[in-house]
Amino acid sequence: MESNITRRTAAVAEGLRGQGAGAFVVITDENTNWESLFYLSGFRGTSGALVIYDDGCAELYLDGRYIHQGKAQSPHRICGIKDSMLKDAAESIKKRGVTKILCEAGKTFHRTWEELLSLSGAEAFDGSEILKKLRRKKDESETDAVKKAAEIGAEAFLKTLESVRPGMKEKEFEALLNCNICMKGGAPGFDMIVASGLRSVMPHGRASEKTMEKGQWVTVDFGARWNGYFCDITRNFSIGEPSQEARALHGLIAEAHRQAASLLCAGASGSALHEKAAGIFRAAGKEEYFTHSLGHSFGLEIHEAPVLSPRRDDILREGDIVTVEPGLYIPGFGGMRLEDDYLILKEGAVRLTEGLPQELFVV
């Protein structure tokens, strides 16, 4: 991990020199933008400020709660706070004569930047593209973390299915799956989607007090975290034998998934991949029920660039990690989605969620 942090720091310093800036500042204030701070420092906590200078030196400002943790997690120089996090960082910036700093303009409160600039006398410019470019290509440690999260998620899902019974509430299923994720060594990811019966027509139907009954299917979109990184999986299960119509719907979605995923590789167009799935639905007379994009990238955050969307023409690159998640949502009948995570290679892709079969589970 330390070598990855060093490499990322050097890349940020190079970006600074390219834009004539003296420092890149990342701030997390009680959990805002912990992802960027973690990515560039290795430290994961609720509060801290990182200043990377154009010569590659980096200072991590932490309060007394996190000094020991910071020294254990980060290769950067750890600076205990004498006055306040912003004042101490600003003093360092001012002493170095930095007049132009870069930041992620959309990731920290505006008043925080105003205070830092007032104290340091510097001007701030948006340097978000530097980090977006860095974070897009996942290195081996990041890929391994997503793969581990996927293994945990798959095991936890299969374990949870063993406890499903008619009359179980969607919220009970959600709680049990999250518990099993934790028991397997992971952490719950994002707000889980658990939608049964006619509620499955909602692509983002949060778990409710509704009971799951025999003869209904349930769509579950869930994630686990490992070392900060997500997996993102959607599976469907039926309580009792599903109807022929349900099996046919799942089969159609699975075919769209397989055909779109078979085209994944560096250089592939996200809009073309979406169109591949949409074309299969169109031929079956169901394209109108495909109401979202085919997929998106993720990592420390659940939605990152690129996206597989008809409204964008993002081109996949080696090292991208993306979801493929075609779905159909038919009013008065219900909906399903089938989602897996893929690492993009120069030629082809690897399914990181291979531990969970792409089937309509029956419990």
TIROKE-532067 format. One record per residue (C-alpha): residue number from 1; x, y, z; residue in three letters. Coordinates in steps of 0.1 Angstrom, whole numbers, plus 2048, in hexadecimal, padded with zeros to 3 digits. Each point is the difference from the previous one (the first is absolute). Layout:
<atoms>
(atom NUM,(X,Y,Z),'Ala')
...
</atoms>
This chain:
<atoms>
(atom 1,(800,800,800),'Met')
(atom 2,(81C,818,808),'Glu')
(atom 3,(810,7FD,7DE),'Ser')
(atom 4,(7DD,808,7F0),'Asn')
(atom 5,(7FD,81F,817),'Ile')
(atom 6,(822,80C,7F6),'Thr')
(atom 7,(7F8,7FB,7DB),'Arg')
(atom 8,(7E0,813,803),'Arg')
(atom 9,(810,81C,813),'Thr')
(atom 10,(81B,803,7E4),'Ala')
(atom 11,(7E4,801,7E6),'Ala')
(atom 12,(7EE,81C,812),'Val')
(atom 13,(821,814,803),'Ala')
(atom 14,(805,7FC,7DB),'Glu')
(atom 15,(7DD,80D,7F9),'Gly')
(atom 16,(807,81E,816),'Leu')
(atom 17,(81F,808,7ED),'Arg')
(atom 18,(7ED,7FD,7DF),'Gly')
(atom 19,(7E7,819,80C),'Gln')
(atom 20,(818,818,811),'Gly')
(atom 21,(7F2,7FA,822),'Ala')
(atom 22,(814,7FB,820),'Gly')
(atom 23,(7E9,7EA,815),'Ala')
(atom 24,(7E3,7E8,7FE),'Phe')
(atom 25,(7EA,800,81F),'Val')
(atom 26,(7E7,7E5,80B),'Val')
(atom 27,(7EA,805,81E),'Ile')
(atom 28,(7E8,7E9,812),'Thr')
(atom 29,(7EB,810,81B),'Asp')
(atom 30,(7ED,7E6,814),'Glu')
(atom 31,(7FC,7E8,7E2),'Asn')
(atom 32,(7FD,817,7E2),'Thr')
(atom 33,(817,7F3,7E5),'Asn')
(atom 34,(812,7E6,814),'Trp')
(atom 35,(805,7ED,7E0),'Glu')
(atom 36,(819,818,7F0),'Ser')
(atom 37,(813,803,821),'Leu')
(atom 38,(802,7DA,803),'Phe')
(atom 39,(80A,7FC,7DC),'Tyr')
(atom 40,(81D,819,802),'Leu')
(atom 41,(80C,7F8,824),'Ser')
(atom 42,(7F5,7DE,80B),'Gly')
(atom 43,(7EF,810,81E),'Phe')
(atom 44,(7DB,7F9,806),'Arg')
(atom 45,(7F0,816,81A),'Gly')
(atom 46,(7E5,81A,804),'Thr')
(atom 47,(817,81F,801),'Ser')
(atom 48,(820,80A,7F0),'Gly')
(atom 49,(812,816,7E7),'Ala')
(atom 50,(81A,7F6,7E6),'Leu')
(atom 51,(817,818,7EF),'Val')
(atom 52,(814,7F3,7E3),'Ile')
(atom 53,(81A,818,7F2),'Tyr')
(atom 54,(80E,802,7DD),'Asp')
(atom 55,(821,7F1,80B),'Asp')
(atom 56,(7EE,7E1,80C),'Gly')
(atom 57,(802,807,825),'Cys')
(atom 58,(7DF,7F9,813),'Ala')
(atom 59,(7F3,80A,822),'Glu')
(atom 60,(7E3,7EF,811),'Leu')
(atom 61,(7F0,816,81B),'Tyr')
(atom 62,(7ED,7EB,81B),'Leu')
(atom 63,(7F2,808,822),'Asp')
(atom 64,(808,7EC,81F),'Gly')
(atom 65,(7E7,7E5,7F9),'Arg')
(atom 66,(812,7F5,7E1),'Tyr')
(atom 67,(826,806,805),'Ile')
(atom 68,(808,7DC,808),'His')
(atom 69,(7E8,7F3,7E5),'Gln')
(atom 70,(80F,817,7E6),'Gly')
(atom 71,(824,7F5,808),'Lys')
(atom 72,(7F5,7DC,7FC),'Ala')
(atom 73,(7ED,805,7DF),'Gln')
(atom 74,(811,81B,7ED),'Ser')
(atom 75,(824,805,7F2),'Pro')
(atom 76,(7FC,825,801),'His')
(atom 77,(80D,818,81A),'Arg')
(atom 78,(7E6,802,81C),'Ile')
(atom 79,(7FB,822,80F),'Cys')
(atom 80,(7EE,803,821),'Gly')
(atom 81,(7E9,81E,802),'Ile')
(atom 82,(80D,81D,814),'Lys')
(atom 83,(7E4,81A,7FA),'Asp')
(atom 84,(7E7,7F2,7E7),'Ser')
(atom 85,(801,7E9,7E2),'Met')
(atom 86,(7FA,81C,7E7),'Leu')
(atom 87,(817,81A,812),'Lys')
(atom 88,(81D,7E8,802),'Asp')
(atom 89,(7FD,7F5,7DB),'Ala')
(atom 90,(7FC,824,7F5),'Ala')
(atom 91,(81F,80A,814),'Glu')
(atom 92,(815,7E5,7EE),'Ser')
(atom 93,(7F2,80B,7DE),'Ile')
(atom 94,(808,824,808),'Lys')
(atom 95,(824,7F8,80C),'Lys')
(atom 96,(807,7EF,7DF),'Arg')
(atom 97,(7F5,81E,7ED),'Gly')
(atom 98,(7E4,7ED,7EE),'Val')
(atom 99,(7E8,818,7EE),'Thr')
(atom 100,(7EC,7E6,7EC),'Lys')
(atom 101,(7F1,7E1,80E),'Ile')
(atom 102,(7EA,7E5,7F0),'Leu')
(atom 103,(7E3,7EF,811),'Cys')
(atom 104,(7E2,7EB,7F8),'Glu')
(atom 105,(7E7,81D,7FD),'Ala')
(atom 106,(7E1,7EA,804),'Gly')
(atom 107,(80B,7EA,81D),'Lys')
(atom 108,(804,818,81D),'Thr')
(atom 109,(7EA,81C,80E),'Phe')
(atom 110,(805,822,7F0),'His')
(atom 111,(805,811,822),'Arg')
(atom 112,(81D,7E8,807),'Thr')
(atom 113,(812,80B,7E1),'Trp')
(atom 114,(7F9,825,808),'Glu')
(atom 115,(80F,7FC,822),'Glu')
(atom 116,(81F,7EE,7F3),'Leu')
(atom 117,(806,81A,7E5),'Leu')
(atom 118,(7FB,81D,818),'Ser')
(atom 119,(81A,7F1,818),'Leu')
(atom 120,(819,7F7,7E5),'Ser')
(atom 121,(7FD,81D,7E8),'Gly')
(atom 122,(7FF,7E7,7E3),'Ala')
(atom 123,(7E7,7FC,7E3),'Glu')
(atom 124,(7EE,7DF,7FA),'Ala')
(atom 125,(7F8,7F0,7DF),'Phe')
(atom 126,(7EE,7E0,7F9),'Asp')
(atom 127,(818,7E2,7FC),'Gly')
(atom 128,(7E5,7E5,800),'Ser')
(atom 129,(80B,7F2,7DE),'Glu')
(atom 130,(822,7F6,80E),'Ile')
(atom 131,(7F0,7E9,81A),'Leu')
(atom 132,(7E5,7F4,7E8),'Lys')
(atom 133,(81A,7F5,7E8),'Lys')
(atom 134,(814,7EF,81B),'Leu')
(atom 135,(7E3,7EE,811),'Arg')
(atom 136,(7F1,7F4,7DF),'Arg')
(atom 137,(81B,7E6,7F9),'Lys')
(atom 138,(7FF,7E7,81D),'Lys')
(atom 139,(822,7F2,80A),'Asp')
(atom 140,(805,7DC,80C),'Glu')
(atom 141,(7F9,808,825),'Ser')
(atom 142,(7DF,811,7F7),'Glu')
(atom 143,(7F5,7E3,7E9),'Thr')
(atom 144,(809,7E7,81B),'Asp')
(atom 145,(7EB,814,819),'Ala')
(atom 146,(7E1,800,7E8),'Val')
(atom 147,(805,7DB,7FA),'Lys')
(atom 148,(802,7F9,826),'Lys')
(atom 149,(7E1,815,805),'Ala')
(atom 150,(7EE,7EC,7E5),'Ala')
(atom 151,(80A,7DF,810),'Glu')
(atom 152,(7F2,80C,822),'Ile')
(atom 153,(7E1,80C,7EF),'Gly')
(atom 154,(7FA,7E0,7EE),'Ala')
(atom 155,(805,7EA,81F),'Glu')
(atom 156,(7EA,817,815),'Ala')
(atom 157,(7E4,800,7E6),'Phe')
(atom 158,(7FF,7DA,7FD),'Leu')
(atom 159,(801,7FD,826),'Lys')
(atom 160,(7E3,818,803),'Thr')
(atom 161,(7EB,7EC,7E7),'Leu')
(atom 162,(801,7E3,818),'Glu')
(atom 163,(7EA,814,818),'Ser')
(atom 164,(7E6,80D,7E8),'Val')
(atom 165,(7DD,7F6,808),'Arg')
(atom 166,(7DD,80B,7F5),'Pro')
(atom 167,(7F5,81E,815),'Gly')
(atom 168,(823,80D,805),'Met')
(atom 169,(802,826,7FD),'Lys')
(atom 170,(816,810,7E7),'Glu')
(atom 171,(810,814,81C),'Lys')
(atom 172,(808,7DF,812),'Glu')
(atom 173,(811,7F3,7E1),'Phe')
(atom 174,(814,820,7FD),'Glu')
(atom 175,(80B,7FF,825),'Ala')
(atom 176,(809,7DB,7FE),'Leu')
(atom 177,(815,804,7E0),'Leu')
(atom 178,(812,81E,80F),'Asn')
(atom 179,(807,7EB,81F),'Cys')
(atom 180,(80D,7E4,7EB),'Asn')
(atom 181,(817,817,7ED),'Ile')
(atom 182,(80F,80C,821),'Cys')
(atom 183,(803,7DC,80D),'Met')
(atom 184,(814,7F8,7E1),'Lys')
(atom 185,(818,81C,807),'Gly')
(atom 186,(7F3,81B,7EA),'Gly')
(atom 187,(7EB,820,806),'Ala')
(atom 188,(7DE,809,7F1),'Pro')
(atom 189,(803,814,7E1),'Gly')
(atom 190,(7E5,818,7F4),'Phe')
(atom 191,(7DA,802,808),'Asp')
(atom 192,(7F4,7DE,7F5),'Met')
(atom 193,(7E3,7FA,7E8),'Ile')
(atom 194,(7E8,7E5,809),'Val')
(atom 195,(7E0,800,7EC),'Ala')
(atom 196,(7E8,7E3,7FF),'Ser')
(atom 197,(7E0,7F9,7EC),'Gly')
(atom 198,(7F2,81E,7EE),'Leu')
(atom 199,(819,816,812),'Arg')
(atom 200,(81B,7F1,7EB),'Ser')
(atom 201,(7F5,818,7E4),'Val')
(atom 202,(813,81B,813),'Met')
(atom 203,(825,7FF,7F5),'Pro')
(atom 204,(80A,811,821),'His')
(atom 205,(7E6,7F2,817),'Gly')
(atom 206,(80E,802,823),'Arg')
(atom 207,(7F8,7E3,818),'Ala')
(atom 208,(7DE,806,811),'Ser')
(atom 209,(7E9,7F0,81A),'Glu')
(atom 210,(7F0,7EC,7E4),'Lys')
(atom 211,(801,7DA,805),'Thr')
(atom 212,(80E,7EA,7E6),'Met')
(atom 213,(7E7,7E5,7F7),'Glu')
(atom 214,(800,7DE,7EF),'Lys')
(atom 215,(7FE,803,7DA),'Gly')
(atom 216,(811,822,7FF),'Gln')
(atom 217,(823,808,7F4),'Trp')
(atom 218,(817,819,811),'Val')
(atom 219,(81A,816,7F1),'Thr')
(atom 220,(81E,808,816),'Val')
(atom 221,(81A,81A,7F7),'Asp')
(atom 222,(81B,800,81B),'Phe')
(atom 223,(824,808,806),'Gly')
(atom 224,(81C,7F6,818),'Ala')
(atom 225,(81F,814,808),'Arg')
(atom 226,(823,7F3,805),'Trp')
(atom 227,(81C,819,809),'Asn')
(atom 228,(7E9,81C,7F5),'Gly')
(atom 229,(7F8,7F1,7DE),'Tyr')
(atom 230,(7DD,7F5,7F4),'Phe')
(atom 231,(7F2,7E4,7ED),'Cys')
(atom 232,(7DE,806,7EF),'Asp')
(atom 233,(7EA,7E2,7FA),'Ile')
(atom 234,(7DC,7FA,7F7),'Thr')
(atom 235,(7EF,7DE,802),'Arg')
(atom 236,(7DC,7F3,7FF),'Asn')
(atom 237,(7F1,7E4,814),'Phe')
(atom 238,(7DD,7F0,800),'Ser')
(atom 239,(7EE,7F3,81F),'Ile')
(atom 240,(7F4,7DF,7F2),'Gly')
(atom 241,(800,7F7,7DC),'Glu')
(atom 242,(7FE,81F,7EA),'Pro')
(atom 243,(7E7,803,7E4),'Ser')
(atom 244,(80A,7F9,7DB),'Gln')
(atom 245,(7FC,826,7FA),'Glu')
(atom 246,(819,808,81C),'Ala')
(atom 247,(819,7E6,7F3),'Arg')
(atom 248,(7FC,80E,7DD),'Ala')
(atom 249,(806,824,80C),'Leu')
(atom 250,(81F,7F6,813),'His')
(atom 251,(80D,7EC,7E2),'Gly')
(atom 252,(7FC,81E,7E9),'Leu')
(atom 253,(812,817,818),'Ile')
(atom 254,(81C,7E6,805),'Ala')
(atom 255,(804,7FD,7DA),'Glu')
(atom 256,(803,826,7FD),'Ala')
(atom 257,(81A,800,81C),'His')
(atom 258,(815,7E4,7F0),'Arg')
(atom 259,(800,810,7DD),'Gln')
(atom 260,(808,823,80D),'Ala')
(atom 261,(81B,7F2,817),'Ala')
(atom 262,(810,7EC,7E4),'Ser')
(atom 263,(809,821,7EF),'Leu')
(atom 264,(812,80F,81E),'Leu')
(atom 265,(824,80A,7F8),'Cys')
(atom 266,(816,81E,7FF),'Ala')
(atom 267,(7F4,817,7E4),'Gly')
(atom 268,(7DC,7F5,802),'Ala')
(atom 269,(7E6,81B,800),'Ser')
(atom 270,(7E9,803,81E),'Gly')
(atom 271,(7E3,80B,7EA),'Ser')
(atom 272,(805,7E3,7E8),'Ala')
(atom 273,(800,7E7,81D),'Leu')
(atom 274,(7DF,80F,80C),'His')
(atom 275,(7F2,7FD,7DD),'Glu')
(atom 276,(809,7DB,7FF),'Lys')
(atom 277,(7EA,7F9,81E),'Ala')
(atom 278,(7E5,818,7F4),'Ala')
(atom 279,(800,7EF,7DE),'Gly')
(atom 280,(7F9,7DE,810),'Ile')
(atom 281,(7E3,80F,814),'Phe')
(atom 282,(7F3,812,7E1),'Arg')
(atom 283,(7FF,7DF,7EC),'Ala')
(atom 284,(7EB,7F1,81C),'Ala')
(atom 285,(7E9,81E,800),'Gly')
(atom 286,(80B,80C,822),'Lys')
(atom 287,(818,81C,7FB),'Glu')
(atom 288,(7E9,81A,810),'Glu')
(atom 289,(804,7EE,821),'Tyr')
(atom 290,(825,804,801),'Phe')
(atom 291,(800,822,812),'Thr')
(atom 292,(824,806,80B),'His')
(atom 293,(824,7FE,7F3),'Ser')
(atom 294,(811,7DE,7FB),'Leu')
(atom 295,(81B,807,81A),'Gly')
(atom 296,(81A,816,812),'His')
(atom 297,(822,800,80F),'Ser')
(atom 298,(806,7FF,825),'Phe')
(atom 299,(81C,7FC,81A),'Gly')
(atom 300,(801,814,820),'Leu')
(atom 301,(7E0,810,7F5),'Glu')
(atom 302,(7E3,7ED,7F2),'Ile')
(atom 303,(7FC,816,7E1),'His')
(atom 304,(820,80B,7ED),'Glu')
(atom 305,(80A,805,7DC),'Ala')
(atom 306,(7FC,7F1,7E7),'Pro')
(atom 307,(7DB,7F7,7FA),'Val')
(atom 308,(7F0,7E9,7E7),'Leu')
(atom 309,(7E4,817,7F5),'Ser')
(atom 310,(7EF,80A,7E0),'Pro')
(atom 311,(804,824,80B),'Arg')
(atom 312,(826,7FE,802),'Arg')
(atom 313,(81B,7F3,7E9),'Asp')
(atom 314,(819,7F5,81A),'Asp')
(atom 315,(81B,7E9,7F2),'Ile')
(atom 316,(80C,7E4,817),'Leu')
(atom 317,(824,7FF,80A),'Arg')
(atom 318,(816,7E4,80E),'Glu')
(atom 319,(7FD,801,826),'Gly')
(atom 320,(7DB,80C,801),'Asp')
(atom 321,(7E9,7ED,817),'Ile')
(atom 322,(7DC,802,7F4),'Val')
(atom 323,(7DE,7F1,807),'Thr')
(atom 324,(7EA,7F0,7E6),'Val')
(atom 325,(7DC,801,80D),'Glu')
(atom 326,(7E4,7FD,7E6),'Pro')
(atom 327,(7DD,7FF,80F),'Gly')
(atom 328,(7DC,801,7F5),'Leu')
(atom 329,(7E4,80F,815),'Tyr')
(atom 330,(7DD,7F9,7F4),'Ile')
(atom 331,(7E3,812,812),'Pro')
(atom 332,(7E6,7E8,80F),'Gly')
(atom 333,(818,7E3,7FC),'Phe')
(atom 334,(821,808,811),'Gly')
(atom 335,(825,804,7F7),'Gly')
(atom 336,(822,7F0,802),'Met')
(atom 337,(824,80A,7FB),'Arg')
(atom 338,(820,7EB,7FD),'Leu')
(atom 339,(820,812,80A),'Glu')
(atom 340,(824,7F5,802),'Asp')
(atom 341,(822,812,802),'Asp')
(atom 342,(81B,7FE,7E5),'Tyr')
(atom 343,(824,80A,7FE),'Leu')
(atom 344,(808,80E,7DD),'Ile')
(atom 345,(81F,7F0,7EF),'Leu')
(atom 346,(811,80A,7E0),'Lys')
(atom 347,(7ED,7E3,7F1),'Glu')
(atom 348,(7E0,7F5,811),'Gly')
(atom 349,(7F7,803,825),'Ala')
(atom 350,(800,7EC,820),'Val')
(atom 351,(7E0,7FB,814),'Arg')
(atom 352,(80A,809,824),'Leu')
(atom 353,(7DF,7F3,80E),'Thr')
(atom 354,(804,7DD,7F1),'Glu')
(atom 355,(7F9,7F0,822),'Gly')
(atom 356,(7DB,806,7FD),'Leu')
(atom 357,(7ED,7ED,7E4),'Pro')
(atom 358,(7EB,814,7E8),'Gln')
(atom 359,(7E1,7ED,807),'Glu')
(atom 360,(7DD,807,80D),'Leu')
(atom 361,(804,7F0,822),'Phe')
(atom 362,(7E3,7EB,80E),'Val')
(atom 363,(7FC,7FE,826),'Val')
</atoms>
